[in-house]
Amino acid sequence: MFDHIGIFVSDFEKSIPFYEACLAPLGITVIERQPEFGAVIFADDDKVPFLWVGTARGDYYGNDLDQNIHRPVHLSFRAPSEQSVKDFFRMGLKHGGRDNGEPEDCGGGYFAAYLLDLDGNNIEAGIRR
């Protein structure tokens, strides 16, 4: 089980509004801003931090972060309803995300939508019915 996950983004000014907009319908909001790191921390209604999104820059614990090297991730968020999946998708597109799979029944009682964020990461929201 994870405590939290971190995603490095190349453009803080564009990426954070994308994440704020598409995660809000899922009940996930910013609970802390870390300007010294160019980052924010997200949590759900429990207010337990679980997602860190920040700018990839400089030295990271002895590893040089090269913004020209892309290592995409896939994150799937639980949605409270089918409507929140649809809202996640709509808001993500509105804030610069790209369609990677419209809201649909994916089989096995799973309804989900997929976006590519501004750095090409696959961001998913779904509900198991």
Secondary structure as GFF3:
##gff-version 3
##sequence-region A 1 129
A	DSSP	beta_strand	5	9	.	.	.	ID=ss1
A	DSSP	alpha_helix	12	23	.	.	.	ID=ss2
A	DSSP	three_ten_helix	24	26	.	.	.	ID=ss3
A	DSSP	beta_strand	29	34	.	.	.	ID=ss4
A	DSSP	beta_strand	39	43	.	.	.	ID=ss5
A	DSSP	beta_strand	49	55	.	.	.	ID=ss6
A	DSSP	beta_strand	59	60	.	.	.	ID=ss7
A	DSSP	beta_strand	63	64	.	.	.	ID=ss8
A	DSSP	beta_strand	74	78	.	.	.	ID=ss9
A	DSSP	alpha_helix	82	94	.	.	.	ID=ss10
A	DSSP	beta_strand	98	105	.	.	.	ID=ss11
A	DSSP	beta_strand	110	116	.	.	.	ID=ss12
A	DSSP	beta_strand	122	128	.	.	.	ID=ss13
###
